[in-house]
Amino acid sequence: MSNRLQRAEQFRRLLQLFAASLEQEKALEISTIFPAYQAGRSYAAGDYLTCGVNSVGDPQLYRVVQAHTSAAEWPPASTPTLYEPLGLDSQGYPLWQQPSGAHDAYQKGDVVNDNGTLYRSLADGNVWAPEAYTDLWEVYTNAKQS
């Protein structure tokens, strides 16, 4: 391996180590830097990885939910107990994420995808899951859906 290639690989690894400490919003901005999903690899809770592409053609970013060794029969897209998809659904709607406080709570009119169903927030400062508090959300449909 050439010295130049080795330095480039080491620099990429350095970027990955730094990127692992980012908050979700920042991580989404640089999704191409994260390693791709690999079967047979040990993942720690909180690790970021990519698998496939999202609705805008960027790598689909996932956060590991619980520590495990990955397996081919547990791909990120079909194992939500192991991997949390981040970003947008296939129609361009944000995936529902648990807000950490008032600063990132959902506002009245915000539309999110939660477990494959679109919901619209009926209240400002909404930090509750759509399926848990149905009085604060309504099922949302529009022309984008088919």
N, C-alpha and C positions, 0 to 999 in steps of 0.2 A: 504494500500500500504506500502510495506516495505521501510525503510529509504534508503536502498541501491538503490532500484528501483527508488525512488523519486529523489535521487541525480543524477542517470544516465539520467533520463528524463530532469532534469534541466540543466545538462551539454550539452545534445543534443540541447536543446533550445538555450543555450549560443552559441554553435557552429553555429547554424542557423542564429542567429543575427549577428555574426561576418561575416559569409559567405555572407550575403546579401549585404555587402559593397564591395565585390570583383569585379574586372573587369571580363568580360566574359571569357577570356582565363583561368584564375585561377578558376573561378566557375565551368568550365567544368571538371577540374581535380578532383573535389570533389562533383560531382553531386549527389552522394548517400546521402549527408547530408541534401539536400533541401527537404522541405515537399512535399508530393504528392498532386496533384490537388484534390480539393473537390468542388462539386457543393454546392451553397448556401453560399460560403465564400466570404468576401470582400477582394479584392486584390488592392494594390496600384501600380501605374506605377513604373516599375523598379524592382518589386518583382520577385524572381526566384521561380520556382516550377517544379516538375517532373510529367510526365504522359507517361506511356508506356515505351518502350525501343528503343534504337537506333540500328544502324546496327552492332555494336560491342557488343551488349547485356547490355550496361550500361543504367541507367535511362535516358530517353530523357528529356533534360533540356529546359525550356521555360522561357522567360522574359516577364513580363506583359507589354503591350504597353500602355494601358490606364486604369485608375482606374475604377473598376466595381465590382458588385457582381456576381459571377459565377453562371451559370445555367447548368443543365444536357444537355440541347440542344445546348450548346456552348462549346463543348470540345476543348482543345487547338489545336489538330491536324487539326481541320476544321474551326477555327476562327482566321485567321491571323490579323484581325483588333484588336484583344484583346491580342493575345499571339504570340510572335516571337520565333520560334524554333531555338535552338542554337546547333552548332556542325556539325554533319554529316547527310547526307541523307541515305536512305536505301541501297545505293550502295557504301557508304563510301566516297562520295565526300562532301567537306565542303559546307555548306549552305552560300549563299552570304550574307554578312553583310556590311553595309555602313562603310568604313574605316573612322577613325577620323583624319587621316593625312598621311604624307609620311611614317611614321614608320610602318604602317600596311596596306599600299596600296597593291593592287594586282600587281604581276609582270608578264611579258610576259610569256605565257605558263601556268599560273595558271588556273585550272579548278574549276568551282563553279556551284552549283545548285541554280538557281533563279526561283522560282515559278514553279518548276517541270521540267525545261529545263536546260540542261547542257551547259555552255558557257566556252570558253577559251579566256583569256585575250590576246589581240594583242599588248599590250604596257606595258612597265614598269611604275610604279607609278600610276597605274590606280585606281582612286577613284570613278568612275562613274558606275551607275547601268547598267547592260547589256541591258535592254529594253529601257533605256533612251538614251544611246549613242551607237548605233549599230556599228559605225565605229571602236570602241575600243574592240569589242567582236565578236566572231564567235560562232555559234551553234556547239557544240562538240558532236561527236558520237564515240563510240568504242565498243569493244567486251563485255564490262561489261554490256552494255544495252541490254535489251531483249524486 
